[in-house]
Amino acid sequence: MRVLEDKEFYRLGSHQTVKVDVRIVSATNRGLEKLVAQGLFREDLFYRLNVFRIELPPLKERRIDLPILIGHILRRLSAARDMRPPEISESVMGVLLNYDYSGNVRELENILEHALILCQEDTIQRRHLPEYLQRRPAVGSPPAPAGRSAAKDPGRGEREKILALLRQHNWHRTQTARALGMDRTTLWRKMKKYALAP
């Protein structure tokens, strides 16, 4: 058996030729450059793999992405179970947005899958979370300081618009989000930002 050169083709039988074009996508949570320097990872393999590099910071450093990720993962997991994605209570969302996720996205997926397995209702409550998260306090945003004018606070107009629509829809977040043309988790994040609660 001989090693094929880069430009050679695999021959199948006497009449068929198959050209092979391979792309390798790899991921790691370890600093490969340091491992190469310590002689713990092959330098030639590192440079073969390191053609196009994307570095993703851990979830705790990009909390702004959490509502979008939570919504996406819930929709995907619910579709796999052929069910409608449940709502998330404010208390649960508070816990999820303020947790550090040492296991990153995979841990977030596991938490949401755990909640979906236990939740038989329309809304995920704290009792549906893994036990280690049920004990965590839900950290809320402090209310916005009073007495600021709209000129000094450009978010005030948005806050008043969201508040008006929430009241119009009896604080139903899905209907309000639809009226605002935004995702439900985006609306929840803005409600938290502007300290809006019924």
N, C-alpha and C positions, 0 to 999 in steps of 0.2 A: 504494500500500500504506500502511495506517495502523497505528499502534501501538494494540493493544487495551488497554483499561482493565482494572484488576485484577478487576473483577466480571463482565467480559464472558466469553462462552463462544466457543470455536471452533465454527464451523458447518461441517458436512460435508454437502455437497449441500443439498437443501431440507428433508429430514426428520430428519436426525440431529444431535444436539447432544452434544458431549463436554465434560464439566467437567474441567479440569486442576487437580490439586492437587500441587504440587511441593515437595519438601524437599531441600535441598542439604546434603550432608555433605562437609566439606573438612578437609584436614589439612596441616600445614606443620611443618618443623623450624626455621623462622626466627622471630625475634621481630617479629611484625607491628606491634606498638605502636611499637617503635623505628623501623621502616621508615616508618610513617605520619609520625612526628615529623620524620624526615629528608626527607620528601617523596618517598620511593621506592615507596610503596604508597598507592593511592587511599583516602582517609579514608571516603568514602561506601560503598565496597565493603567496607571493614573492618567498618563498623557493620552492614551488611546481613548479613555472614557471622557476626558475633560475637553470635549470639542465645543459644546454649547452649554454653558453653565447657568442654572437658575437657582438663586438662593432664596429660600422662603424663611422668614423669621418665624419663631414659635407663635402659637395662637395668643399667648399672653401679651405679645408685643404688637398684635394687630386686632385689638378688641373690636374695632370698628367693622371688621368683616364678620363678626360673630352672628348678628341677626340674619344676614344673607345666607351664611353657611347653615345655620340652624333651620331656616326655611327650606333650603335646598335638600338637606339631608332628610328632613321630615317628609317632604314630598316624595323623595326617592324610596324611602323605607315603606311609606304608606302605599305607594303604587305597587311595590313588590308583594304586599299583603292584600292588594285589591281593595283598599279602603280609602276613605276620605281623610286627609291629614287633619288631626285634631288641632284645636286652639291650644295656646300655651298660657297658663295663668300668669299674672304679673309677678307673683311670688317666685314661680319657677324661672321665668325669664330673668328676674333679678339675680337668682343664684347662678344661672348659666352664663350671664354676662360678666359676672365677677369672680368666676373660678379660673384658676391658672392653667389647667390642662397640661399636666406634665407629659401625658401621652398624646398631646396635640390632637389633630383631626380624628384619628382613630379612637381616642378616648371620648371625644364628643359624639361620634357615631354610636359607640357602645352605650353611652348614657341615654341617648335618644331612643335607641332600640330597646333598652331596658324599660324605658317609660312607655313605649308603644305596646310592649308585651303586657304590661300591667294595666294600662289605661283601657277601660271598657266604656268610657264616656266621651263627650265631645271636647273636653278640655283636660290637658295634662296638669295635674296638681302635684304638690310637693310629695305626697305619699307615693307617687308613681316613680320618683327618682330613686337611684341607688341609695342605700342607707347612709353612706358616708356623706352624701350631698344633702340629705334631708335635715341634718343637724346644722348645716351652714346657714348663717344669717343672710337674708336677701338685702344687699346694700342698695339703698335708693339714692336718687339725686336730691340734694337739698333744693327747696323751693327757690325760684328766682327772686332776687332782691326786689322789694317793692319800690315804687316811685321813680323808675327809670322811664324816660320818654321814648317814643318810637324812634326818634332821630338818633338817640344814643344807643338804642337796642334794636338793630335791624331785624332780629328774630321775633320781635314782638308781633309784627303783622302776621307772620306765619303761625305763631302761637294762637292768636285770636281766631284765625281762619280755621285751624284744626279744632279748637275748642267749640266754635260755632257748629261745625259739621258733626262733631261728636255728640253734642246736645241734640242736634237735629235728628240723628240716627239713634238716639237713646243709648249712647255709649257703646254701640255695637261696632267693634273695631273692623271687622271684615267689610261691612257696608261703608264705613267712613273711609277706609283705605281705598276702596273702589271709587268713591266720590272724589277723593283727592288724586287718584291716578297713581297710587304708590302701593308697594307691597305691604302686607300686614305687619311684618317685622320692622319695616322702616317706620311705619306709623307708631309702633310700640316704642321704638328707640326715641322718636321725637316726643312722644308723650312723657317718657322718662326725662328727657332733656328739659322740657318745659314744665315738669312737675304737674302734669295733668292727670287728675283722677276724679271719678264720679263722687 
